[in-house]
Structures are given as structure tokens and as C-alpha cells.
Amino acid sequence: MTTTAAPTGAPRHSRLGWTVSDTLAITGRNLLTYVRLPQLVIFSTIQPIMFVLVFRYVFGGAIATPGGSYVDYLMPGIFVQTVAFGAIATGVGLAEDLGKGLIERFRSLPMAPSAVLGGRTTADLIRNVFVVSLMAAVGFLVGFRVHTGPGSFLVGMLVLLLFGYALSWGFALVGLSAPNAETAQATAFPVLFPLVFASSAFVPLETMPGWLQAFAGNQPVTVTVDAVRALMLGGPVVAPVLEALAWSLGLLALFAPLAVRRYRRTQ
Amino acid sequence: MSAAAVVLENVEKRFGDVVALDGIDLEVRPGTVFALLGPNGAGKTTAVRVLTTITRPDRGRATVLGYDVVHQSARVRSQIGLAGQYAAVDENLTGRENLRLIGRLTHLGRGTANERSAVLLDRFGLAAAADRPARTYSGGMRRRLVLARALMHEPRLVILDEPTTTGLDPRSRNELWDIVRALVADGVTVLLTTQYLEEADQLASEIAVVDHGRVIAQGTPEELKAGVAPTTVVMTFDSPDAGRRAADVLAPLSASPPTVEGATVELSAHDGPGAVIEALRAVDAVGLAPSTLSLREPTLDDVFLSLTGRPAAPEQPPADASDDLVRTGGGR
């Protein structure tokens, strides 16, 4: 297998093969960090759990939702909120690696340049899978029920994970442009806050003033939440899901090249 | 294609208005230790970043082992090992995991990476701490880990950026120096940047003095030190009067006229220890005894003074192109 370890040795993989292998190596490294510092993941679950409890038991009673119970309305919103805020971690992690000189070290290695970003976003996708599963468990504990079926539920999960993945690339761009991790965090929050709260995640759009509905009705969080809700609670599925996928893929197509370009220029 | 391990030809690099490299020329012979000696902000780290393909030069040509750093950057990266200034290790990974990750990213193959990590951990005295997170390592251990990491893929050129500048105790520093010497014995070329004349003198067979982004002097340590103030013997006596009397008898021993400041006399000598014996005999002969005595070895400042007529301290802390910048994102 490993006949020669010569640094110049003939590649045993194709270029694509090495890119995949490097991306996996970086993914593993980032996941290892999450395992070693479980507080990173634990803290990112405490906030959404508190949101579940606050909206389910404090505000929920005052929010009227068309048909069904509020907890069923709430949980798809919570899932999307969780992956959206979780995406900030991508930017913060990259800004930290930059600040510590680790990115610089990677840049002096004969590895695929895209692997640093690919590995980071993949690790954060895997972390999101874990966190969202946990949130689903919490949801089921407080009375959330899927009205469709396990298949639709899983498709809903995939739709929102894709959305989180696309946002990760957006925050990768933020993290690479920020002077430090704190700034990356501080920049991300005011962007996400209006997107998540001026959306259909927690309350029906109809309760908002007209001007706000215009924004809330046409932004990716609402679109994704509506698609996930349709998949988990029932109703017409095709159009909202296609619209959600279009948003996620569009954001990905925009941010991934920008982040890669930014990475190449960072020196 | 040149036989030199490293070539910089008229390389320029600017960061906004700051000229980090101002047409620097350099040639490093293979199998030697070459030191870039200069103050903070002289452009040493920028030169390293150009050679490690992290930064593209604005102008000029740079090659490493015959490969162009711009057009053959992948080739260059596979031949070099960089131990950066900040001892940036993955804090949450163990020492062994740090090395294995680099092994994977330098495409060694799992088996080889594991073997190499074990060998290097052992060789650098990290075997006992191999499975502890690197955040528990001392400064000296981090330095050794960084160096081990730079050697994982057996690079033919090892670049050490200010290996001992950030707070290393003398023992760790000496260990590091021993490792560097052993590397060269193995036929590796080492390019080292430092602010310390002593370090360059100890390790390098050739030194280039860098200032404001260019080489202002180059030669063997002996050649450079020959033009420099020799060892200074500093003696303090009980009174200014005793100091003056001592200066009188010491004058014939000093390379340049001794300086007297209060009760303290300084004389310069090419042979430090020998001069101390002679100086003590001379003052003893007239019934004087110094209350303190010390020797001062020449420093980077002395080299600069003799080369440029001014000390090495930069006039102002460099803002952008500074040597101690980990990141300089394009726009600000």
C-alpha cells in the first residue's frame, strides 16, 4: 500500500481523491475539537431548548395558530432557528483558526486549499445533525407530534440541514473577513436575528404589520420553516419544498465561491 | 535551474504603503543553516511567507529547491516544513493527533504517518506527553511539537521563523538548537529567522542581515562579527576616582579607548576571557579591585551600529507588514 513516503512521491490518489481525503481529515479534526470541548455543543443546545420551553409554556398560550396545537407549529421553527444560529459556529471557528495561525499553517501544507472550508462546514453539518436530533427529542418530550410520517419528517430534516449548511458558507465568509472570533460572532447576530424572528418560525405572518409581512414572507427562514412545517404537519408540499431548496442552493451557490475566494486572498 | 536550495531575486512585497520586502536578494546553499537576522519589522517573516507560498511576491522571483513559489507552489509546499513564529498547535488535539493530522494532510498514508509521529515524539522528548492535549504543553514542548510537525513529511527544506523569540527558557532553547544541528547533519537545509546574533552565530554557517526589506550585509558569522564591536568587559569600582585610575591602567588593553562613567569602566576586547584575566592583573597591580565585573557579548544592535550607524530598533512599530502579524486580511 504505502510503498514510498517520499514527499514528492507519485500521487496514489487523483486530485479529487486528495481533496476528499484532505476534507475528511479536516472534518475529523474539527469534530474531535467538538468532542474534546463538549461545552461548545452543549451551549449551542441550551439556548434552543430554552426557546422551546419559553414558547411552549410561556408565550404559546397567547399565540393563536391556524389548526393544530402551538407546539406542533413551534417545533419546525425551532429546528430552523437551531441550524441557523448553529451556522454562526462555522464563522467563529474559522476566525479562531485564523487568529491562532492555524490557517496559515494549513496554507503551507501540500493539501487541497478547499479542504479547510469544506472540512469546517462538513463538521458543522454533522454537529447540526446531532443538535437537531436532540431538539427533536426535546420536542417530542413537550408534546410535539409529526402528523405526516417518518419519511416526510426525515425529508424535512434534510431540507433544514441543507439550509443550515448553506448558511455555514455565508458565515464562513464572515469568519474569514472578521479580525477575530468575537467580531465574527457579533457580526453574525444582527444578520440572523431579524431573519429568524421576523419570520413564520414562532408566529403566523398574518399577525404582523403589513410592511413587516412583506419582508417576512419573502425571506429564506420563513420559506424553509413553511416547507418543513408542510412536510411534518401536512398540507401542500411540492411548491414550498422546491422554494426552500431553491433558496438554500442559491445561497450556497452565492456564498461558497465567495468564501473560497476570500480564503485564497486571506494572507 | 539553480543548485541553490532557496533563491530570492529582487523580491518586492508591499502591504498598502508599507514596503515589507524591498528588492531582497538571497541564495541559500543546500545542506546548510542560513540565518536571516534582523529586527522586528525588517521583513523576515514576509520573506518566509513568500517562500512558503502563503504570500505572493509583487515582483521578483523566488524558488525553493528549484521550484517557483508562484507557478509551482504545490511542489514547493511538498518540499518544505514550516515551524512558524507562534507555535500554533491544535490545542484540543493531543501531540500525537497533531502530528498524525499533518501526516494525513501531507499525504503520507496512515501507516507511515503513525510511524513517523511515534519516531518524532520519541526523538523530541514528547513520548510521555504524546496522548495529552497540546493545550497542557509548556512553551518548550509546544516548540518541539511545532518542529516535529514541520518534519513529518521529511521536507528537504525546514524553515524556522523566530524559533526562540517567544519566551523560551535557556534549557529549551539549547535543546532546540541541538535539534537544528542534528537536522543539518541529516542533510536538510535550514532557513532560520532570528533577532539574536547569538542564535545566528550558534547555528548558521551563513547570515544575511535584513533591514527595511533588504539584505544589508551577508557573510559567515566570523565575517560579520569581525566588523562588529568585540566583547565588552564592564567593571565597577568603589569610587569615580578609582574608576579613572583603573581606566588609565586598562587603556593599553582595550581595542578602543575605555569609557568611564562614574565608577564604571568599559573596555572592548577581541578575546573576552583573556582580557578579563589581563584587566584584573593590571588593576590589581595598582592596588584596585572591581566590586562588580561582567562581560557583554555583541548583539544585533552592535551589528546594526557597525553596519548602519544606528541601533536595530525600528523607528516606529510597523503597522501592517509587521513580522509579528499572524493574519493580514486584504482590505481593512
Interface residues (C-beta under 8 A of the other chain):
Chain A: M1 T2 A5 A6 P7 T8 P11 R12 H13 W18 S21 D22 A25 I26 G28 R29 L32 T33 R36 L37 L98 G99 K100 G101 L102 I103 E104 R105 F106 R107 S108 L109 P110 M111 A115 L176 S177 P179 R265 T266 Q267
Chain B: R49 T52 T53 I54 T55 R56 A74 R75 R77 S78 Q79 I80 L82 G84 Q85 Y86 A88 D90 E91 N92 L93 E97 L101 I102 R104 L105 T106 H107 L108 G109 R110 G111 T112 R116 P133 H153 E154 P155 R156 V326 R327 T328 G329 G330
